């Protein structure tokens, strides 16, 4: 999948943040979260936002992620989100690493578009794995 497509998915997911939706689900960006639901709130990291953007519906994204987590009890992680989003596990790991290291969603989107995502990851072992 093209890096631009992932950037677009993340941007589409961002549209849902900060507002309560018709279904009563409020979406919040939480860098240390994948995609979770708790009492009418949805928290999503950048990869979760990408899945929300891909599906176009936070509730549908949550249901899909939770359904697949139910099938793969020990694999509710970056690899599962990569599969659902349609990107390589390595790209998803880089996005996740950049976010954990403090990169903003805007910086990640920009780095995806300029093919410089690896520069956001300061962990030398992650960079060498490319």
C-alpha positions in Angstrom: 0.0 0.0 0.0 1.2 3.5 -0.8 2.4 5.7 2.0 0.1 8.4 0.8 -2.9 6.1 1.3 -2.0 5.5 4.9 -1.5 9.3 5.4 -5.0 9.8 4.0 -6.5 7.1 6.3 -5.0 8.8 9.3 -6.3 12.2 8.2 -9.8 10.8 7.7 -9.6 9.2 11.2 -8.6 12.6 12.7 -11.9 14.1 11.4 -13.7 12.0 14.0 -11.7 13.2 17.0 -13.0 15.5 19.7 -16.6 15.3 18.9 -19.5 13.0 20.0 -21.0 11.2 17.0 -24.6 10.4 16.4 -24.1 6.9 18.0 -22.9 8.7 21.2 -19.3 7.6 20.6 -16.7 10.3 21.3 -13.3 9.7 19.7 -10.0 10.8 21.3 -6.5 10.5 20.1 -4.4 8.6 22.7 -0.8 7.9 21.5 -0.4 4.8 23.8 -3.6 3.2 22.7 -4.3 1.0 19.6 -8.1 1.2 19.4 -10.3 0.8 22.5 -13.9 1.5 23.6 -14.7 2.5 27.2 -18.1 3.9 28.3 -19.1 5.7 25.1 -15.5 6.9 24.3 -13.1 5.6 21.7 -9.4 6.1 22.2 -7.2 5.6 19.2 -3.5 5.9 18.5 -2.3 6.8 15.0 -2.8 3.3 13.7 -6.3 3.2 15.2 -7.0 6.5 13.5 -5.9 4.9 10.2 -8.3 2.1 10.7 -11.1 4.5 11.6 -10.3 6.5 8.4 -10.2 3.4 6.3 -13.6 2.2 7.5 -15.1 5.7 7.7 -16.8 4.8 10.9 -15.3 4.6 14.4 -17.9 2.1 15.6 -17.2 -0.1 12.6 -13.5 0.1 13.1 -13.8 -0.8 16.8 -16.1 -3.7 16.0 -13.7 -5.0 13.3 -10.7 -4.7 15.6 -12.4 -6.3 18.6 -13.8 -9.1 16.4 -10.3 -9.9 15.0 -8.9 -9.7 18.5 -11.4 -12.3 19.6 -10.1 -14.6 17.0 -6.4 -13.9 17.6 -6.3 -13.5 21.4 -2.6 -13.1 21.6 -2.2 -10.9 18.5 -4.2 -7.7 19.3 -1.3 -5.5 18.4 0.5 -3.6 15.6 0.5 -6.6 13.3 -3.2 -7.0 13.5 -3.8 -3.3 12.8 -1.3 -3.5 9.9 -3.4 -6.4 8.4 -6.7 -4.5 8.9 -5.3 -1.3 7.5 -3.6 -3.1 4.6 0.0 -2.0 5.2 3.1 -4.0 6.0 3.8 -4.9 9.6 7.1 -3.1 9.3 5.4 0.2 8.3 2.9 -0.2 11.1 5.8 -0.8 13.6 7.6 2.4 12.4 4.4 4.4 12.8 3.9 3.0 16.3 7.5 3.5 17.3 7.5 7.1 16.0 4.4 7.8 18.1 5.7 6.2 21.2 8.9 8.3 20.8 6.7 11.4 20.8 6.1 12.2 17.2 2.8 14.0 16.6 0.2 12.7 14.2 0.9 15.7 11.9 4.6 14.8 11.9 3.8 11.2 11.1 1.5 12.2 8.2 4.1 14.5 6.9 6.9 11.9 7.2 4.7 9.3 5.4 4.1 11.8 2.5 7.8 12.6 2.2 9.0 9.0 2.8 11.0 10.1 5.8 9.2 8.1 8.5 12.4 6.3 9.5 13.9 9.6 10.5 11.3 10.0 13.3 12.4 6.8 15.0 15.4 7.3 17.2 15.8 3.7 18.2 18.8 2.6 16.2 17.8 -1.1 16.1 14.4 -0.1 14.6 16.1 2.0 12.0 18.6 -0.7 11.1 15.8 -3.3 10.6 14.7 -1.7 7.4 
